[in-house]
Amino acid sequence: MNDAELRGALREHAYLEGDFLLRSGRRSRYYLDKYRFETRPDLLRPIGERLAAAIREHAPDAKLIAGPELGAVALAAAASLEAGLPFLIVRKEAKDYGTANRLEGVFEPGERVCLVEDVVTSAGAAIEAVDGLREAGLEVGTAVCVVDREEGGVDALARIGVRLRALFGASELLGAPKSAAKPHG
């Protein structure tokens, strides 16, 4: 699947119109439902390939991939399989049973991590995940997301020393034709 086909498929399967309240507290006329692309192997595989390529390009010294629960776990796993790097799951808060971990997976303090995210608006969830990773002694300087809604996430992450790289910007995704509109012949 080439980039244009993937953009069209993401638009076809994940783009919803209406009145939506976003995690950031903002209202939007559209919503990109990450679960509609993360749960489909035909989309998750090419996304994982692109995330792994972006990690190799923008965070070549990363030893680990990290994904915030719940939304980015499938993405982190797909990128991990493609890149051959282990991944961590970043919980919103430490669990209060068992190991009481906030980070799930094996790591050593000082290791470099690339954060993987699904859809970034204001980057609130990504910033919380970076805070959790840094509290554990990990180094985070790069985040890669599937879609940047282009609503301040890049700047918010830059303020904490993290560069955001997006596979797609919302403006290019929203301008993409739906993949179902294929000519018959």
C-alpha positions in Angstrom: 0.0 0.0 0.0 1.5 3.3 -1.0 1.2 6.6 0.9 -1.8 7.8 -1.1 -3.6 4.6 -0.7 -3.0 4.5 3.1 -4.1 8.2 3.4 -7.3 7.3 1.5 -7.9 4.2 3.7 -7.4 6.1 6.9 -9.8 8.7 5.7 -12.3 6.1 4.6 -12.2 4.0 7.8 -11.3 6.5 10.6 -12.7 9.9 9.6 -16.0 10.8 11.2 -18.0 14.0 11.0 -20.2 15.5 13.7 -19.7 17.3 17.0 -17.0 15.7 19.0 -15.4 16.5 22.4 -11.6 15.7 22.1 -9.4 14.6 25.0 -7.9 18.1 25.0 -11.2 19.5 25.9 -11.7 21.1 22.5 -14.7 20.5 20.3 -14.2 19.5 16.7 -16.4 19.0 13.7 -14.4 15.8 12.8 -12.8 12.9 14.7 -10.2 10.5 13.6 -11.1 7.2 15.4 -7.8 5.5 16.0 -9.5 2.2 16.9 -10.9 2.0 13.4 -7.4 1.8 11.9 -5.5 0.1 14.8 -7.8 -2.9 14.8 -7.5 -3.6 11.1 -4.5 -5.7 10.1 -4.7 -4.4 6.6 -4.1 -0.9 8.0 -2.1 -1.7 11.1 0.7 -3.5 9.1 1.5 -0.6 6.7 1.2 1.9 9.6 3.7 -0.3 11.7 6.1 -0.4 8.7 6.0 3.4 8.4 6.3 4.0 12.1 9.4 1.7 12.2 10.9 3.6 9.2 10.2 6.9 10.9 11.9 5.6 14.1 14.9 4.5 12.2 15.2 7.9 10.4 14.4 10.3 13.3 15.4 8.3 16.4 18.2 5.9 15.1 19.7 5.6 18.6 16.4 4.4 20.2 16.7 1.1 22.0 13.0 0.9 22.8 9.6 2.0 21.5 6.9 3.2 24.0 3.2 3.6 23.5 0.7 5.1 25.9 -2.2 2.9 27.0 -4.6 2.1 25.4 -4.6 3.8 22.1 -1.0 3.5 21.1 -0.3 -0.1 22.4 -1.2 -1.8 19.1 0.9 0.8 17.2 3.9 0.2 19.5 3.5 -3.5 19.0 3.3 -3.2 15.2 6.3 -0.9 15.1 8.2 -3.2 17.4 7.7 -6.2 15.2 8.8 -4.3 12.1 11.8 -2.5 13.7 13.0 -5.4 15.9 13.0 -3.2 19.0 11.3 -4.1 22.2 8.4 -1.9 23.4 7.0 -0.5 26.6 3.5 0.2 27.5 3.0 3.5 29.4 0.1 3.4 31.8 -1.7 6.6 32.7 -0.8 5.8 36.3 0.9 3.0 38.2 -1.4 0.1 38.8 -2.2 -0.6 42.5 -1.8 -4.4 42.3 0.8 -7.0 41.2 4.0 -5.2 40.3 2.5 -1.7 40.7 4.3 -0.6 37.5 3.5 2.4 35.5 5.7 1.1 32.7 5.2 -2.4 31.4 8.2 -4.1 29.7 11.9 -4.5 30.4 14.2 -1.5 30.3 17.3 0.0 31.9 17.5 3.6 33.1 19.4 5.8 30.6 18.1 3.9 27.5 16.7 6.0 24.7 13.1 5.6 23.8 11.0 6.7 20.9 7.4 7.4 21.8 4.7 6.3 19.4 1.3 8.0 19.3 -1.9 7.6 17.3 -3.6 11.0 16.8 -2.0 14.1 18.4 -4.0 17.3 19.0 -2.6 19.3 21.9 -0.2 16.4 22.9 -1.5 16.1 26.4 -1.4 12.3 26.5 2.0 12.3 24.8 3.4 14.7 27.4 2.1 12.6 30.2 3.7 9.5 28.7 7.0 11.4 28.3 6.9 12.4 31.9 6.3 8.8 33.0 9.2 7.6 30.9 11.6 10.3 32.1 10.6 9.6 35.8 11.8 6.1 35.2 15.2 7.4 34.0 14.6 6.9 30.3 15.6 9.4 27.6 12.9 10.7 25.2 13.7 13.2 22.5 11.5 12.0 19.6 7.8 11.1 19.2 6.2 9.7 16.1 2.5 9.8 15.5 0.2 8.5 12.8 -1.7 11.8 12.5 -0.9 15.3 13.7 -4.1 17.3 13.8 -1.9 20.4 13.5 -3.4 22.0 16.6 -0.4 22.8 18.7 1.0 19.3 19.6 4.3 20.0 17.8 4.9 23.1 19.9 3.7 21.6 23.1 6.2 18.7 22.8 9.0 21.0 21.7 8.6 22.9 24.9 9.6 19.7 26.8 12.4 18.8 24.4 10.6 16.3 22.2 10.4 16.5 18.4 7.2 15.2 16.9 7.3 13.5 13.5 3.9 12.7 11.9 3.2 10.1 9.2 0.4 12.3 8.1 -0.8 15.8 8.9 -4.5 16.3 9.3 -4.6 18.8 6.4 -3.2 16.2 3.9 -5.3 13.4 5.3 -8.5 15.4 5.1 -7.8 16.3 1.5 -7.2 12.7 0.6 -9.9 11.0 -1.5 -11.5 7.9 0.1 -9.9 4.7 -1.1 -13.3 3.2 -2.0 -13.6 5.6 -4.9 -11.6 3.4 -7.2 -12.3 3.4 -11.0 -13.9 0.3 -12.4 -12.7 -0.9 -15.7 
